[in-house]
Amino acid sequence: MTQTQTLRLSQSQQLVLEIWEKELRSKIYGPNLIYKKVLKGENAGKLKFYEDGSKEPPVFVSLCNKKDIDKIILELPTSTTAFSLFCKDTTLYVNILYYYQTLSNAFEKNGRPYIRQALENWQSNVVEYLGILPDLWIAKIVQKSVEGIRRYRKQLGIDTAAENFEDSDISQEGVLRIQAENIEKLKEFQAKHLRKNFSSEIVEKINNHIRNNREKSDTMISSELKELGVLVKRHTVNKYRCQLFAGGVVS
């Protein structure tokens, strides 16, 4: 997006973009939480946290013993993402932030490698934002080149955010409409490019394995499927993943 196109955006359009950027960053890195230990009052000894910029009231969770947290960290999959952990076990996630500041630090301090799953599977993360957030914003968030993001978006036949914004002022409802239209384009594209010589039984096995192992990398899923007798390449796994989590089912 050029400087001229950026200046063309109204305040409400810019606000919508910022909302979507915040959601995508949250999926990649986890929510931007502010947290601290409560020293006085009825919640003394607990951790108080809230999301930066949110109007929601703060939430209080129990402060756990660091040794107990370390034991859990040793059992967590190394592909665990901040966003998925926050959704599944908020208390654990906030305690990890309290003791280690970041999830990756928690793994590394406990002598475990940390797979940055969200960044590795950037395509499945950005699908619903293509054509809504500018390519440049997405590129910075997922640490990829603008050319790579633009090439992927054009491959899916999705218009740019700037073109969507030029016609009229975009409301939240308008953004949701654009998102729905883009997902339909994605389904059409993938319906054409995912037609392999797989039986419906094999397709179901691929979909189920991806669905049940959502946090694993495409490479890992491809390897596991191979062990199950299903030969499917990593990039094909990624296409199936995108289709599944964009709201459609590959057939």
GIMO-V467112 format. One record per pair of residues at least 12 apart in sequence whose ideal C-beta (glycine too) atoms are under 10 Angstrom apart, sorted by the first residue. I is the first residue (numbers start at 1). J is the second residue. If there is no record, write none. Layout:
BEGIN
i->[I,I]
j->[J,J]
END
This chain:
BEGIN
i->[1,1,1,1,1,1,1,1,1,1,1,2,2,2,4,5,5,5,5,5,5,5,6,6,6,8,8,8,9,9,9,9,9,9,9,10,10,10,10,11,12,12,12,12,12,13,13,13,13,13,13,13,13,13,14,14,15,15,16,16,16,16,16,16,16,16,16,16,16,17,17,17,17,17,17,17,17,18,18,18,19,19,19,20,20,20,20,20,20,20,20,20,21,21,21,21,21,21,21,21,22,22,22,22,23,23,23,24,24,24,24,24,24,24,24,24,24,25,25,25,25,25,26,26,26,26,27,27,27,27,27,27,27,27,27,27,27,28,28,28,28,28,28,28,28,28,28,28,28,28,29,29,29,29,29,29,29,29,29,29,30,30,30,30,30,30,30,30,30,30,30,30,30,31,31,31,31,31,31,31,31,31,31,31,31,32,32,32,32,33,33,33,33,33,33,33,33,33,33,33,33,33,33,34,34,34,34,34,34,34,34,34,35,35,35,35,35,35,35,35,35,35,35,35,36,36,36,36,37,37,38,38,38,42,43,43,43,45,45,45,46,46,46,46,46,46,46,47,47,47,47,47,47,47,47,47,47,47,48,48,48,49,49,49,49,49,49,49,51,59,59,59,60,60,61,61,61,61,61,61,61,61,62,62,62,63,63,63,63,63,64,64,64,64,64,64,64,65,65,66,66,66,66,68,68,69,69,69,69,69,69,69,69,70,70,70,70,70,70,71,72,72,72,72,72,72,73,73,73,73,73,73,73,73,73,73,73,74,74,74,74,76,76,76,76,76,76,76,76,76,77,77,77,77,77,78,78,78,78,78,78,78,78,79,79,79,79,79,79,79,79,79,79,79,79,79,80,80,80,80,80,80,80,80,81,81,81,81,81,81,81,81,81,81,82,82,82,82,82,82,82,83,83,83,83,84,84,84,84,85,85,85,86,93,102,103,104,115,115,115,115,116,116,117,117,117,117,117,117,118,118,119,119,119,119,120,120,120,120,120,120,120,121,121,121,121,121,121,121,121,121,121,121,121,122,122,122,122,122,122,122,122,122,122,123,123,123,123,123,123,123,123,123,123,123,123,124,124,124,124,124,124,124,124,124,124,124,124,124,125,125,125,125,125,126,126,126,126,126,126,126,126,126,127,127,127,127,127,127,127,127,127,127,127,127,127,127,127,128,128,128,128,128,128,128,128,128,129,129,129,129,129,129,129,129,130,130,130,130,130,130,130,130,130,130,130,130,130,130,130,130,131,131,131,131,131,131,131,131,131,131,131,131,131,131,131,131,132,132,132,132,132,132,132,132,132,132,132,132,133,133,133,134,134,134,134,134,134,135,135,135,135,135,135,135,135,135,135,135,136,136,136,137,137,138,138,138,138,153,155,155,156,156,156,156,156,156,156,156,156,156,157,157,157,157,157,158,158,158,158,158,158,158,159,159,159,159,161,161,164,164,164,164,165,179,180,182,183,183,183,184,184,184,186,186,186,186,186,187,187,187,187,187,187,187,188,189,189,189,190,190,190,190,190,190,190,191,191,191,191,193,193,193,194,194,194,194,194,194,194,195,195,196,196,196,196,196,198,198,198,198,198,198,200,202,202,202,202,202,202,203,203,203,203,203,204,204,204,205,205,205,205,205,206,206,206,206,206,206,206,206,206,206,206,206,207,207,207,207,207,207,207,208,209,209,209,209,209,209,209,209,209,210,210,210,210,210,210,210,210,210,210,211,211,211,211,211,213,213,214,214,214,216,217,217,217,218,218,218,218,218,218,218,218,218,218,219,219,219,219,220,220,221,221,221,221,221,222,222,222,222,222,223,224,225]
j->[17,133,134,135,136,137,146,160,161,162,165,134,136,162,162,134,160,161,162,163,165,166,134,136,162,162,165,166,134,161,162,165,166,169,170,165,168,169,170,169,169,170,171,172,174,161,164,165,168,169,170,171,174,175,165,170,170,172,132,133,161,165,169,170,171,172,174,175,178,132,133,134,137,161,165,170,175,53,133,137,132,172,175,128,129,132,133,137,138,161,175,179,129,132,133,134,137,138,140,141,51,52,53,54,128,129,133,125,126,128,129,132,133,137,138,141,142,83,137,140,141,142,51,82,83,86,81,82,83,84,118,125,126,128,129,141,142,81,82,83,116,117,118,119,122,125,126,141,142,143,81,82,83,102,103,104,116,118,119,141,81,82,83,84,85,86,87,93,96,97,102,103,118,49,50,51,52,54,82,83,86,87,90,93,97,51,52,53,54,47,49,50,51,52,54,59,82,86,90,93,94,97,98,48,49,50,51,52,53,54,58,97,47,48,49,50,58,59,61,93,94,95,97,98,48,49,58,98,63,98,58,60,63,60,58,60,61,60,62,63,59,60,61,62,63,91,94,59,60,61,62,63,64,91,94,95,97,98,60,61,94,61,90,91,93,94,97,98,86,90,91,94,91,94,89,90,91,92,93,94,95,98,91,94,95,91,94,95,98,99,91,92,94,95,96,98,99,95,99,95,98,99,100,92,95,92,95,96,98,99,100,106,110,96,99,100,106,109,110,110,89,92,95,96,106,110,92,96,99,100,103,106,107,109,110,111,112,107,110,111,112,89,92,96,103,106,107,110,112,114,115,117,213,215,216,107,112,113,114,115,116,117,215,114,115,116,117,118,120,121,213,214,215,216,217,220,93,103,106,107,114,115,117,215,103,115,116,117,118,119,121,125,214,215,96,97,102,103,104,117,118,103,117,118,125,117,118,214,215,103,106,215,103,106,114,116,116,215,216,217,220,143,217,214,215,216,217,218,220,142,215,141,142,143,144,142,216,217,218,219,220,238,142,214,215,216,217,218,219,237,238,241,242,245,138,139,141,142,143,144,148,149,152,238,142,144,148,149,152,156,218,235,238,239,241,242,210,214,218,237,238,239,240,241,242,243,244,245,246,138,141,142,242,245,138,139,141,142,144,149,152,153,242,152,153,156,158,179,182,183,186,190,241,242,243,245,246,247,179,180,182,183,186,242,245,246,247,141,142,149,153,158,161,179,182,149,150,152,153,154,155,156,158,159,160,161,179,182,183,185,186,153,156,157,158,159,160,161,162,163,164,178,179,181,182,185,186,158,159,160,161,164,165,170,175,176,178,179,182,149,160,161,146,149,160,161,162,165,147,148,149,150,151,152,153,154,160,161,162,149,150,161,149,161,150,152,153,161,182,189,193,182,183,185,186,188,189,190,193,242,246,182,185,186,188,189,178,181,182,183,185,186,189,178,181,182,185,175,178,177,178,181,182,178,246,247,246,246,247,248,246,247,248,242,243,246,247,248,242,243,246,247,248,249,250,248,239,242,243,239,240,242,243,246,248,250,243,248,250,251,236,239,243,236,239,240,242,243,250,251,250,251,232,236,239,240,250,230,231,232,236,250,251,251,225,228,229,230,231,232,230,240,249,250,251,249,250,251,225,228,229,230,232,221,222,225,228,230,232,236,237,240,241,244,250,240,241,243,244,249,250,251,244,221,222,224,225,228,230,232,237,240,225,232,237,238,240,241,243,244,245,250,240,241,244,245,249,225,241,241,244,245,237,234,237,238,232,233,234,235,236,237,238,239,240,241,233,234,237,238,234,237,234,237,238,240,241,234,235,236,237,238,237,237,237]
END
